[in-house]
């Protein structure tokens, strides 16, 4: 009996000791339970396809451990420039605009994320490259033009006894050498870029590279068809300055919601259009006497002065209402550019058409817009199948 009591008492002491140890462990942020092993973080190292380049050369950043869908940034010479890179575009160009220098080695540092957005450990995240100037000196070394096209000149200083030879030039650029006293000159003409996509070319002149960029067009080319698969942007999101200078950032033209104060209109998209097509839904809590109180607008229409056009659109309203169709100026004084017409929208889908001749001062693509005016609508208005064609 005495031995049993001693064992019981000893067991109690052991339990107390065990509890105390766990308490101390918890204070030291150590769990008393068996911990799971930490997940292994993705890691890699980088290499460059070349570490000695001339200004204008491309440098490819490679990963020693393949990672699918990675993204990141390449920082040049401690934040002189930060360039986006990813698994599809892992090339940076050695230019002064990109932070490269010929005065000292240029350091390229990378930060990477995997396809899930998690940081990737890079063991040698910074690599140095030597950058030298080409033997041929260009002034300027790069240029840009708007989507409407343009022209420019490049002065070329060649090494003694060397000819100025042009490399391959894309078909949207015409370039020719024009001899001048002491310095050769390259003159070039750039054709219009009707696409909203930016395009660029690297033209070799001797061993130097001239970078030419042409902005995409922010304008609406005719014929035009709207699919209404995305909601319009708010009017304050429209970058009017880009329309003025003919500059697009790889984005197609967007519809714009211009809703006057206290109208509280909302917009949405659906598959409720005729034959299951997409449709834009404009909804207003109250109707107004003025159709222009709520509008969806398409800015930057590429019309010709005096040209004849046809607009067609399908409309349906929760309650019958008159809808305004107008082609006019985007900025003050908002004068008409050839069309204002009220059309009826009923409770069933109806296709309406309007014919107009583009005319008026300051009505070019940089300052015009086509408007579907819904200020007289109470409830919902469905819009689908918008087309704009030249007669």
SULLINCOR-V231168 format. One record per residue. N is the residue number from 0. RES is the residue in three letters. PSI is psi as a letter, one per 20 degrees, with the letter a starting at -180 (NA if undefined). D_CENTER is the distance of its C-alpha to the mean C-alpha in Angstrom with 1 decimal. Layout:
n=N res=RES psi=PSI d_center=D_CENTER
n=N res=RES psi=PSI d_center=D_CENTER
This chain:
n=0 res=UNK psi=g d_center=85.9
n=1 res=UNK psi=h d_center=85.4
n=2 res=UNK psi=h d_center=83.3
n=3 res=UNK psi=g d_center=81.1
n=4 res=UNK psi=h d_center=80.6
n=5 res=UNK psi=h d_center=79.7
n=6 res=UNK psi=g d_center=77.0
n=7 res=UNK psi=g d_center=75.6
n=8 res=UNK psi=h d_center=75.5
n=9 res=UNK psi=h d_center=73.8
n=10 res=UNK psi=h d_center=71.1
n=11 res=UNK psi=g d_center=70.4
n=12 res=UNK psi=h d_center=70.1
n=13 res=UNK psi=h d_center=67.7
n=14 res=UNK psi=g d_center=65.5
n=15 res=UNK psi=g d_center=65.4
n=16 res=UNK psi=g d_center=64.5
n=17 res=UNK psi=g d_center=61.7
n=18 res=UNK psi=g d_center=60.3
n=19 res=UNK psi=g d_center=60.5
n=20 res=UNK psi=h d_center=58.6
n=21 res=UNK psi=h d_center=55.8
n=22 res=UNK psi=g d_center=55.6
n=23 res=UNK psi=g d_center=55.4
n=24 res=UNK psi=g d_center=52.8
n=25 res=UNK psi=h d_center=50.6
n=26 res=UNK psi=h d_center=51.0
n=27 res=UNK psi=j d_center=49.7
n=28 res=UNK psi=k d_center=46.7
n=29 res=UNK psi=p d_center=48.2
n=30 res=UNK psi=q d_center=48.5
n=31 res=UNK psi=i d_center=51.9
n=32 res=UNK psi=r d_center=50.3
n=33 res=UNK psi=p d_center=49.1
n=34 res=UNK psi=q d_center=45.5
n=35 res=UNK psi=q d_center=43.0
n=36 res=UNK psi=q d_center=41.6
n=37 res=UNK psi=q d_center=38.2
n=38 res=UNK psi=q d_center=35.3
n=39 res=UNK psi=p d_center=34.6
n=40 res=UNK psi=q d_center=31.2
n=41 res=UNK psi=q d_center=29.2
n=42 res=UNK psi=q d_center=29.9
n=43 res=UNK psi=r d_center=29.4
n=44 res=UNK psi=r d_center=29.8
n=45 res=UNK psi=q d_center=27.7
n=46 res=UNK psi=q d_center=28.9
n=47 res=UNK psi=q d_center=27.6
n=48 res=UNK psi=i d_center=28.5
n=49 res=UNK psi=q d_center=29.9
n=50 res=UNK psi=j d_center=31.0
n=51 res=UNK psi=o d_center=32.3
n=52 res=UNK psi=r d_center=29.9
n=53 res=UNK psi=q d_center=29.7
n=54 res=UNK psi=p d_center=27.0
n=55 res=UNK psi=i d_center=24.3
n=56 res=UNK psi=q d_center=25.1
n=57 res=UNK psi=q d_center=22.7
n=58 res=UNK psi=p d_center=23.6
n=59 res=UNK psi=p d_center=23.0
n=60 res=UNK psi=o d_center=23.2
n=61 res=UNK psi=q d_center=25.2
n=62 res=UNK psi=p d_center=26.4
n=63 res=UNK psi=h d_center=30.1
n=64 res=UNK psi=o d_center=29.7
n=65 res=UNK psi=p d_center=27.3
n=66 res=UNK psi=p d_center=24.8
n=67 res=UNK psi=p d_center=22.8
n=68 res=UNK psi=k d_center=19.2
n=69 res=UNK psi=r d_center=19.2
n=70 res=UNK psi=r d_center=16.4
n=71 res=UNK psi=a d_center=16.9
n=72 res=UNK psi=q d_center=16.9
n=73 res=UNK psi=o d_center=19.1
n=74 res=UNK psi=p d_center=20.6
n=75 res=UNK psi=p d_center=22.4
n=76 res=UNK psi=l d_center=25.8
n=77 res=UNK psi=m d_center=25.6
n=78 res=UNK psi=j d_center=22.3
n=79 res=UNK psi=h d_center=22.4
n=80 res=UNK psi=q d_center=18.9
n=81 res=UNK psi=o d_center=16.9
n=82 res=UNK psi=p d_center=14.8
n=83 res=UNK psi=q d_center=12.9
n=84 res=UNK psi=q d_center=14.9
n=85 res=UNK psi=a d_center=15.7
n=86 res=UNK psi=i d_center=18.2
n=87 res=UNK psi=h d_center=16.4
n=88 res=UNK psi=n d_center=15.3
n=89 res=UNK psi=k d_center=18.2
n=90 res=UNK psi=p d_center=18.7
n=91 res=UNK psi=q d_center=18.6
n=92 res=UNK psi=p d_center=20.0
n=93 res=UNK psi=n d_center=23.0
n=94 res=UNK psi=r d_center=22.4
n=95 res=UNK psi=h d_center=23.6
n=96 res=UNK psi=h d_center=20.1
n=97 res=UNK psi=j d_center=19.3
n=98 res=UNK psi=j d_center=22.4
n=99 res=UNK psi=q d_center=24.9
n=100 res=UNK psi=q d_center=28.5
n=101 res=UNK psi=i d_center=31.5
n=102 res=UNK psi=h d_center=33.9
n=103 res=UNK psi=r d_center=33.9
n=104 res=UNK psi=q d_center=32.4
n=105 res=UNK psi=p d_center=28.7
n=106 res=UNK psi=p d_center=27.9
n=107 res=UNK psi=o d_center=24.9
n=108 res=UNK psi=p d_center=24.5
n=109 res=UNK psi=q d_center=22.4
n=110 res=UNK psi=p d_center=21.7
n=111 res=UNK psi=q d_center=21.0
n=112 res=UNK psi=q d_center=20.5
n=113 res=UNK psi=a d_center=21.7
n=114 res=UNK psi=h d_center=20.2
n=115 res=UNK psi=j d_center=21.6
n=116 res=UNK psi=j d_center=20.0
n=117 res=UNK psi=q d_center=23.4
n=118 res=UNK psi=p d_center=24.1
n=119 res=UNK psi=p d_center=25.5
n=120 res=UNK psi=p d_center=28.4
n=121 res=UNK psi=o d_center=28.3
n=122 res=UNK psi=h d_center=31.8
n=123 res=UNK psi=m d_center=31.1
n=124 res=UNK psi=i d_center=27.7
n=125 res=UNK psi=p d_center=28.3
n=126 res=UNK psi=q d_center=29.4
n=127 res=UNK psi=q d_center=30.5
n=128 res=UNK psi=q d_center=30.2
n=129 res=UNK psi=p d_center=32.2
n=130 res=UNK psi=p d_center=30.5
n=131 res=UNK psi=r d_center=32.7
n=132 res=UNK psi=q d_center=32.4
n=133 res=UNK psi=r d_center=32.9
n=134 res=UNK psi=h d_center=36.2
n=135 res=UNK psi=p d_center=34.6
n=136 res=UNK psi=p d_center=33.2
n=137 res=UNK psi=q d_center=30.5
n=138 res=UNK psi=o d_center=29.9
n=139 res=UNK psi=r d_center=27.0
n=140 res=UNK psi=i d_center=25.3
n=141 res=UNK psi=r d_center=21.9
n=142 res=UNK psi=r d_center=20.6
n=143 res=UNK psi=q d_center=17.8
n=144 res=UNK psi=r d_center=18.3
n=145 res=UNK psi=r d_center=16.7
n=146 res=UNK psi=h d_center=16.0
n=147 res=UNK psi=i d_center=19.6
n=148 res=UNK psi=a d_center=21.0
n=149 res=UNK psi=a d_center=23.4
n=150 res=UNK psi=r d_center=25.8
n=151 res=UNK psi=r d_center=26.7
n=152 res=UNK psi=q d_center=29.4
n=153 res=UNK psi=p d_center=29.7
n=154 res=UNK psi=p d_center=33.0
n=155 res=UNK psi=p d_center=34.2
n=156 res=UNK psi=o d_center=37.0
n=157 res=UNK psi=q d_center=38.4
n=158 res=UNK psi=q d_center=41.0
n=159 res=UNK psi=p d_center=44.6
n=160 res=UNK psi=j d_center=45.8
n=161 res=UNK psi=q d_center=42.3
n=162 res=UNK psi=q d_center=40.8
n=163 res=UNK psi=o d_center=37.2
n=164 res=UNK psi=p d_center=35.7
n=165 res=UNK psi=p d_center=32.3
n=166 res=UNK psi=a d_center=30.5
n=167 res=UNK psi=p d_center=28.6
n=168 res=UNK psi=p d_center=26.5
n=169 res=UNK psi=r d_center=24.1
n=170 res=UNK psi=i d_center=25.4
n=171 res=UNK psi=j d_center=22.9
n=172 res=UNK psi=p d_center=24.5
n=173 res=UNK psi=p d_center=28.2
n=174 res=UNK psi=q d_center=29.7
n=175 res=UNK psi=q d_center=33.3
n=176 res=UNK psi=p d_center=35.5
n=177 res=UNK psi=o d_center=37.6
n=178 res=UNK psi=p d_center=40.5
n=179 res=UNK psi=r d_center=41.3
n=180 res=UNK psi=o d_center=44.0
n=181 res=UNK psi=h d_center=43.2
n=182 res=UNK psi=p d_center=39.5
n=183 res=UNK psi=q d_center=37.8
n=184 res=UNK psi=p d_center=34.9
n=185 res=UNK psi=p d_center=32.1
n=186 res=UNK psi=p d_center=30.9
n=187 res=UNK psi=q d_center=27.9
n=188 res=UNK psi=p d_center=26.5
n=189 res=UNK psi=p d_center=23.0
n=190 res=UNK psi=r d_center=22.9
n=191 res=UNK psi=q d_center=20.6
n=192 res=UNK psi=n d_center=17.2
n=193 res=UNK psi=i d_center=17.3
n=194 res=UNK psi=q d_center=14.2
n=195 res=UNK psi=i d_center=10.7
n=196 res=UNK psi=p d_center=9.8
n=197 res=UNK psi=q d_center=10.3
n=198 res=UNK psi=q d_center=13.6
n=199 res=UNK psi=r d_center=15.8
n=200 res=UNK psi=q d_center=19.4
n=201 res=UNK psi=o d_center=21.9
n=202 res=UNK psi=p d_center=25.2
n=203 res=UNK psi=p d_center=28.3
n=204 res=UNK psi=o d_center=31.0
n=205 res=UNK psi=c d_center=33.9
n=206 res=UNK psi=j d_center=32.6
n=207 res=UNK psi=q d_center=29.8
n=208 res=UNK psi=p d_center=26.2
n=209 res=UNK psi=p d_center=24.4
n=210 res=UNK psi=p d_center=20.6
n=211 res=UNK psi=p d_center=19.3
n=212 res=UNK psi=p d_center=15.7
n=213 res=UNK psi=p d_center=15.1
n=214 res=UNK psi=q d_center=12.2
n=215 res=UNK psi=r d_center=11.2
n=216 res=UNK psi=p d_center=13.1
n=217 res=UNK psi=j d_center=12.2
n=218 res=UNK psi=r d_center=15.6
n=219 res=UNK psi=o d_center=17.3
n=220 res=UNK psi=q d_center=19.5
n=221 res=UNK psi=p d_center=22.9
n=222 res=UNK psi=q d_center=24.0
n=223 res=UNK psi=p d_center=21.4
n=224 res=UNK psi=p d_center=21.6
n=225 res=UNK psi=p d_center=19.8
n=226 res=UNK psi=i d_center=19.8
n=227 res=UNK psi=l d_center=19.3
n=228 res=UNK psi=i d_center=17.9
n=229 res=UNK psi=q d_center=15.6
n=230 res=UNK psi=q d_center=17.0
n=231 res=UNK psi=q d_center=16.3
n=232 res=UNK psi=q d_center=14.5
n=233 res=UNK psi=q d_center=17.1
n=234 res=UNK psi=h d_center=18.1
n=235 res=UNK psi=i d_center=17.5
n=236 res=UNK psi=i d_center=13.7
n=237 res=UNK psi=p d_center=13.7
n=238 res=UNK psi=n d_center=12.9
n=239 res=UNK psi=h d_center=16.0
n=240 res=UNK psi=h d_center=16.1
n=241 res=UNK psi=h d_center=13.2
n=242 res=UNK psi=h d_center=15.5
n=243 res=UNK psi=h d_center=18.3
n=244 res=UNK psi=j d_center=17.2
n=245 res=UNK psi=l d_center=15.4
n=246 res=UNK psi=p d_center=12.0
n=247 res=UNK psi=q d_center=8.7
n=248 res=UNK psi=m d_center=5.2
n=249 res=UNK psi=k d_center=5.5
n=250 res=UNK psi=p d_center=5.9
n=251 res=UNK psi=r d_center=9.6
n=252 res=UNK psi=q d_center=12.0
n=253 res=UNK psi=q d_center=12.7
n=254 res=UNK psi=q d_center=16.2
n=255 res=UNK psi=p d_center=17.2
n=256 res=UNK psi=o d_center=20.1
n=257 res=UNK psi=n d_center=22.5
n=258 res=UNK psi=p d_center=25.2
n=259 res=UNK psi=r d_center=28.1
n=260 res=UNK psi=q d_center=29.5
n=261 res=UNK psi=j d_center=31.6
n=262 res=UNK psi=h d_center=30.7
n=263 res=UNK psi=k d_center=28.9
n=264 res=UNK psi=q d_center=27.3
n=265 res=UNK psi=q d_center=25.1
n=266 res=UNK psi=q d_center=22.8
n=267 res=UNK psi=r d_center=22.4
n=268 res=UNK psi=q d_center=21.9
n=269 res=UNK psi=r d_center=24.6
n=270 res=UNK psi=k d_center=26.4
n=271 res=UNK psi=j d_center=29.2
n=272 res=UNK psi=r d_center=28.8
n=273 res=UNK psi=p d_center=31.5
n=274 res=UNK psi=k d_center=32.2
n=275 res=UNK psi=j d_center=29.8
n=276 res=UNK psi=r d_center=26.7
n=277 res=UNK psi=q d_center=23.8
n=278 res=UNK psi=q d_center=24.6
n=279 res=UNK psi=p d_center=23.2
n=280 res=UNK psi=o d_center=25.8
n=281 res=UNK psi=p d_center=26.4
n=282 res=UNK psi=p d_center=29.1
n=283 res=UNK psi=p d_center=31.2
n=284 res=UNK psi=h d_center=34.1
n=285 res=UNK psi=q d_center=36.1
n=286 res=UNK psi=r d_center=36.4
n=287 res=UNK psi=r d_center=36.6
n=288 res=UNK psi=h d_center=38.6
n=289 res=UNK psi=p d_center=35.6
n=290 res=UNK psi=h d_center=33.1
n=291 res=UNK psi=i d_center=30.4
n=292 res=UNK psi=h d_center=30.5
n=293 res=UNK psi=p d_center=27.6
n=294 res=UNK psi=q d_center=25.3
n=295 res=UNK psi=p d_center=22.2
n=296 res=UNK psi=q d_center=20.9
n=297 res=UNK psi=o d_center=18.8
n=298 res=UNK psi=q d_center=18.1
n=299 res=UNK psi=l d_center=18.2
n=300 res=UNK psi=p d_center=20.7
n=301 res=UNK psi=m d_center=21.8
n=302 res=UNK psi=r d_center=25.5
n=303 res=UNK psi=p d_center=28.5
n=304 res=UNK psi=p d_center=31.1
n=305 res=UNK psi=i d_center=34.0
n=306 res=UNK psi=q d_center=32.2
n=307 res=UNK psi=p d_center=33.2
n=308 res=UNK psi=q d_center=30.8
n=309 res=UNK psi=p d_center=31.1
n=310 res=UNK psi=p d_center=29.0
n=311 res=UNK psi=p d_center=29.8
n=312 res=UNK psi=q d_center=28.8
n=313 res=UNK psi=p d_center=30.4
n=314 res=UNK psi=q d_center=31.5
n=315 res=UNK psi=p d_center=33.4
n=316 res=UNK psi=q d_center=34.5
n=317 res=UNK psi=h d_center=36.2
n=318 res=UNK psi=p d_center=38.7
n=319 res=UNK psi=p d_center=39.2
n=320 res=UNK psi=r d_center=37.5
n=321 res=UNK psi=p d_center=36.7
n=322 res=UNK psi=p d_center=33.1
n=323 res=UNK psi=p d_center=32.1
n=324 res=UNK psi=p d_center=30.2
n=325 res=UNK psi=q d_center=29.4
n=326 res=UNK psi=o d_center=27.7
n=327 res=UNK psi=a d_center=27.7
n=328 res=UNK psi=q d_center=26.2
n=329 res=UNK psi=h d_center=23.2
n=330 res=UNK psi=r d_center=24.8
n=331 res=UNK psi=p d_center=28.5
n=332 res=UNK psi=j d_center=31.0
n=333 res=UNK psi=l d_center=29.1
n=334 res=UNK psi=r d_center=31.6
n=335 res=UNK psi=q d_center=31.8
n=336 res=UNK psi=j d_center=30.4
n=337 res=UNK psi=i d_center=32.7
n=338 res=UNK psi=p d_center=32.5
n=339 res=UNK psi=p d_center=33.7
n=340 res=UNK psi=p d_center=35.3
n=341 res=UNK psi=p d_center=36.2
n=342 res=UNK psi=q d_center=36.3
n=343 res=UNK psi=p d_center=37.8
n=344 res=UNK psi=p d_center=36.0
n=345 res=UNK psi=a d_center=38.5
n=346 res=UNK psi=i d_center=38.6
n=347 res=UNK psi=q d_center=38.1
n=348 res=UNK psi=p d_center=35.3
n=349 res=UNK psi=p d_center=35.8
n=350 res=UNK psi=p d_center=34.1
n=351 res=UNK psi=q d_center=34.2
n=352 res=UNK psi=q d_center=33.7
n=353 res=UNK psi=q d_center=33.8
n=354 res=UNK psi=p d_center=34.4
n=355 res=UNK psi=r d_center=33.7
n=356 res=UNK psi=p d_center=33.8
n=357 res=UNK psi=p d_center=30.9
n=358 res=UNK psi=r d_center=32.7
n=359 res=UNK psi=q d_center=32.8
n=360 res=UNK psi=q d_center=31.9
n=361 res=UNK psi=l d_center=28.4
n=362 res=UNK psi=k d_center=27.0
n=363 res=UNK psi=r d_center=24.6
n=364 res=UNK psi=h d_center=21.0
n=365 res=UNK psi=i d_center=20.0
n=366 res=UNK psi=j d_center=22.1
n=367 res=UNK psi=r d_center=23.0
n=368 res=UNK psi=q d_center=22.1
n=369 res=UNK psi=p d_center=23.7
n=370 res=UNK psi=p d_center=25.0
n=371 res=UNK psi=o d_center=26.5
n=372 res=UNK psi=p d_center=28.7
n=373 res=UNK psi=k d_center=29.9
n=374 res=UNK psi=h d_center=31.9
n=375 res=UNK psi=j d_center=35.2
n=376 res=UNK psi=p d_center=34.1
n=377 res=UNK psi=p d_center=35.8
n=378 res=UNK psi=c d_center=34.2
n=379 res=UNK psi=q d_center=31.7
n=380 res=UNK psi=p d_center=30.4
n=381 res=UNK psi=p d_center=28.8
n=382 res=UNK psi=p d_center=26.7
n=383 res=UNK psi=r d_center=26.1
n=384 res=UNK psi=l d_center=26.1
n=385 res=UNK psi=p d_center=24.8
n=386 res=UNK psi=q d_center=25.2
n=387 res=UNK psi=o d_center=25.5
n=388 res=UNK psi=q d_center=27.6
n=389 res=UNK psi=p d_center=29.7
n=390 res=UNK psi=NA d_center=33.5
